[in-house]
Amino acid sequence: MSLIEISDTILNSYFVKNNPKILKEHFGVSDLDSFWIADMDFKIAKPITKELSKIVARENYAYEDVHSEVFHVISQWYKKKQDIDLKQENFIIVNNLLTAISILVKILTKEKESILIQTPVYPPFEQIILSHQRNVLRNPLKIVKNEYEIDFEDLEQKMKREDVRYFLFCNPHNPIGRVWKKEDVEKIYSLAEKYTITVISDEIHSDIIYTKEKFKSFASFSNNKHITLVGSPSKTFGLQGISNGFIYVEEENLHEKIKTFTESLFLNHVNSLSMYATIAAFSKGEEWLQAMLEYVENNYQWIVTFLEKESPEIKVFKLEGTYQIWIDFSDLELKPEDLEETIFRKAKIGLTPGKWYGESYVNFMRMNIGTSLEKIQKVFYRLKKVIELEK
């Protein structure tokens, strides 16, 4: 039996991605196939299910303290997968990654200060910054030869600004699927050092890397005084509904400041199911992860081949990391409202609208391909038919 199986509960209406009310609100219809939210449709790795079943079978949910074991397995994982040494005492646990980012924005920055981001990027980045009355400063990524690149000239000019002390970095990048090259990450680090910028590096997708791609973590730099790393097992192992997040920071004063704040709100009191799921995932989930990566990469290759042959006016950017693809519909030459009509209400495909990433991206959409190839094939053939009828 394959390690990757499609869950028989993917149509559960309690799931956000399938909730009719939410679908109607976002897409104008509720009877569509959902690919818009970053939840995989795969059954999780069996060692995780087995461990959670043992906890449930005890019929007792007493207070537990397994933090040290969680940090131990995460450190071992980083050593094996990325060959970097992360000290257990430098981890701070929180209930999820967005909480981690929000904490850092709250306690490290002041109102009206600016935080640098690279667009298009995961919409909650901007939402968190604005919710704390900070300013968003954008370093737009540029498309060169059908590939996104960092505009380093613009990035440096913005890092020079007096009101900018923090840079919220996304690697692998969501939604475009780039795994930033080693030299890109090193150049960002060099600029951050030069202008005394603290980099908050969101590396939640760092294990979802495809063939031949190499990932360079910000935690790999020696004498790492300015870098904060945030992560979680949620995306890697499909644990979004129960997972923890963590912050890794080496600089002693910064670490103490963050730790003191999280403990003052008791955010370090995460639930035991999350802890045991994390331990099982990082200690016993590698074989499942490899099978998942192979399955999703095969989905991506099928999409690329199909579009090149059947619908060449639709472009997909190269997928290097994450299980989201960034699709460019510009060549259809549709107005934004007509594009949404075609995708959402005619083809009945629920994709993440490009406008959520800013008005510059209304011709783009993000698609989660962590699902069955059969489901993907069905909707692409349907989309092709809709487009042909509209010509």
N, C-alpha and C positions, 0 to 999 in steps of 0.2 A: 504493500500500500504506500502511496506517495506521502511524503511528510507534509505536503501542502494539500489541504482539503478545503473546499468551499463550505462555509458555515451554512447550516440549514435554517439559521435564524436571521439571515440578512434582510428579510422583509419585515422584521419586527418594527411595528409602527412607533414603538417607544424610542427607537434609535433616532437621533436627530436627523440623520441623513435620509430617513424614510418617513418622518413624521408628516402626515398630510397637511396639517396646519402650517408647519414651517415651510414645506415645499410650495404651498399656495402663496404664502407671503413673499417668498423670494423669486419664484418663477412664474407666478400667475396661474399655474396648474399643479395638480397634485399627483396625476397619473403619469409619472415619468420615471426613467431609469436614473438612479442617483450615482453621480461620479464627482460630486462637488465638495465633499468634506473628507478630510484626511483620516479616514477609518478604513483599514483593510477588511475585505470580506472573507479572509482566511481564518480557519480555526487556529487558535494559538498553539504553540509548541506543547506537546503532551507532557513533558516534565513540569511545566508551569501548572497545567490543569491537575496533575497528580499531586503536586505540593499543596495547592489550594484545597483540594479535596481532603487531604489529611487534616488541614487546619479546621475545615468545616466539620469533619467527623469527630473532632474532639468535643464538640458541643460546649465549648468554653472559649470566651474571647477576653481573657484577662489582660491586664497591662503587660506589655513585653518590651524588652530593650534589645533589639538586634541591629542597632545602628552600625556597630563596629563590623559586623559580618557583612552588612550591605556595602560599606565602604571598601572592605577587603576584596569582595568579588568584583566590584567596579574597577578597583585599582589593578587587579589581575587581568581584567578584560582589556583595559587600555594598554597594559604592558604587552599582552599577546597580540592585539590587533594593530597597535600603532607604535609599539616599542618606546613608550614613554613611561616614566615613573611618576605616579601621582601618590602623594603621601596621604594616608587615611585621615590624618588630623587636619588636613586642609579642605575637607569636604564640609558643606553645610547642607542639611537636608530640608526640603520644603515640600509642600503638597503637589506642586506641578511647576512646569517651566515658566508659564506666564506669571505665576506668583513670584517666581524668582526674579524675572525681569522687572516686574512692578516694584518689588522691594528695592532693587538696585537704583531704579529711577527715583524712587521716593527719598532714599536716605543719602544718595551720593550727589544729587543735583539740587539746584535751587530753582524756585519759580522764575520763569522768564528766561532761564538759561536754555541753550539750544542743544539738542541731541541729534547727532548725525546718523542717517540711515541711507541705504542704497535701494533705490526704487527701480522696478516694481518689487515689493517685498510683502511678506505676510502681514495683512492688514492690522492685526492686534498690536504690532510694533507702534504704529502711529497712534492708535487708540489709547494705548497705555501712556505714551508720552503726553498727549493732550489732556488726558484725565488728571494728570498731576500738574497741570498748568505750566508745562514746559513747552518750548517751541520745537517744531520739527524742522530740521534742515536736511534737504535731500541732495544726495550725490547720485543722479540718475545713471544707471548702467547704459552703455551704448551698444548698438548692434553693429558688428563689423564682420562682413562676410558670413552672414547668417548665424553669428554666434555673439552672445553677450560678453562684453568686456568691461573692466573697471576704467572709468575716466580718472586716471591718477592726477592729471593736471587740475581738474576741478576738485578732486578729493583734497589735495594739498592746500589749495586756496581756502577751502572751508575749514580745514584743520587749523589754519593760521588764526582764525577769528577768535577774539577774546572771549566771546560768549559760548564757545564750544570746548567742552572738556571731556565729553564722552561720545563714543562711537558704537552704535549697536550693529554688530556685524552678523551676517547670516551665512553659514557655511556647513554643509552644502546649502545652496541658495534656494529658498522657497519663494516664488513659484517656478523659477526658470530652469531648475534642475542642474545648475552648474556646480561642480566641485572645483573650488578655486585652486589654481596651480600653486605649487610650493613657492615660486618666485613672487606670485601675487600676495600671498600671505606674509612673506618676509618683507615685502615692500611696505605693506600696511603697518607691520610691526615697527619698521624703521621710521616711518612717518609719525606714528604714535609716540615713539620715544623722542623724536625730534621736537614735537610740539606739546609734549606732556599730555597726551590724550589717553584716557583709560578706555580700553576696548572691552566691551561686553560681547563675548562671542557665543552666539546661539549655535550649538553643534548637535542639536537633537537628532538630525538625520545622518550623523557621521558614520554610522554603521551601514547605511544603505548606499553603498558605492558599487558601481558596476565594473565590468571587465576592463582591466588595464588602467583604471583611474586610481590615483593616489591621493590620500587625504592628509593634509597638514593641519594639525591642531594648534591653536594658540597656546595650549598648555605645554607644548613641546619646547618652548623657548627657555633657555637657562636664564637665571637672574630675572625671573618674571615678576616685575614690580607693579606693572600697570594692567595686567590682564585678568579678566574674570571669565570663567567658562561656565556656561549653564547647559544642562542636559537632562535626559530622562530616558528610561527604557521604553517609553510609551509608543513611539513611532516604530522603533526597531522590532518590537515584539507584539504589537497590537494590543497594548494595555492602556489605551487612552482613558478608559472609564475608571481604572483603579490605580493608576501609576503614581509614583512620586516624581519629584524633580530634585535636582541638586545643583548647588553652586560650588565651584572649585576656585579658590583664590589663595595664592601663596603669600602675598605681602601681609605681614603680621598685623599691622594697624588696621588695614582695610578688612582683613578677615575678622578681626575682633569686633569691628563696628557692625558688620553685617550679621555676625553670629549673635551679638547682643540684641540687635533689633528683632531678629526672627524669634529668639527665645522670649523676648518681652511680650510677644503676641502668641506664644506657644505654638508657633507654626512648625516647630520641630517635632510635634506630637502627631506624626502621621500614623495611619492605621496599619495594623499588623499584616493584613492580607496583602497590602501593597508591598510591604517589606519582604515577605516570603516570596511573592511573585517576582520581585526584582532579583532576589538571590537565585531562584531557580532559573530565571531567564539568562542571567549573565554566567552562571556556572554550568548550565546544561542545555542552553538554547542555540548553540552555534550551528549545529547540523541543520536544524530547522531554518535558521536564518539564511544559510547558504542555499537551501532549496527554494526559499522564498525569493531570493535575489535572482536566481536562474529563471524562475517562473515569470517574475515581473519583467525581466529583461526580454524574455521571449514575447511577452505581450507588446512591449515597446517595438521590437523589431517587426512584429506583424503589422502594427499600425503604420510604421514608416513605409514598409513595402506596399501596403494597401493604398495609402495616400499618393505615393509616387505613381502608382499605376492607375488608380481609379479616380482620385480627386486631387490632382496636382496643385490646384489653386489653394488648397489648405496646407499650411506649413507647420511642422512640429520641430521645435528646437531640440538639439541633441540632448539626450538624457544621460547625465553622468552620475547623478545621485538623487535621492528621494524617490518616492513612487508617484510623483506628480509630473505630468507633462504640460508644457506651456504651448498653446496652440495659437497660431496667427491666422485669422480669417480675413485679413485685409484684402486679399486678391478677389474675394467674393464681391467687393465693392458695394457692400450693403451699409445703409445707415445703421447706427447702433441699435435703434429700436427694431429695425427689420432683422438684424442679425439675431437678436434675442427671440424674436418671433419665430425665426427659422429653427434655431437650436432648441429652445425650450418648448414651444407650443406646437410646432409641426413635427420635428424629429423626435420630440419627447425625450430629450437628453438633459439631465441636470448637471451642468458644468458650473464652476465658480466664475461668476462674471468678471471680466477684466476691469470694469468700472470700480470694483471694490478696491482695486490697487491704485486708482487714480484715473482722472479723465483722459490721460494720455494713452490708456490701455483698453479703450472701449472695443477695439477690434480683436482683442485677445481673450482667451479663456483658459482656465486651468482644469485639468482632468486627472482624477485619481485612477490609476490603472492597477491598483492592488486588488484585483478582483478576477473573476474567471475570464479566460480568453473567449469563451462562448458568448458571454454577456457583451464583451467589447466588440466582437465581430457583428453581433446582432445590431448594435446601435450605429456602427459605422456604415453598414449596408443600408440601414434606414436613412441615415443622413445623406448618403450618396443619392438615394432615390428622391428625397425631398429637393435637393439642390438641382437635380436634373429636371424636375418638374417646373422649377422656377425660372429656368433659363429661357 
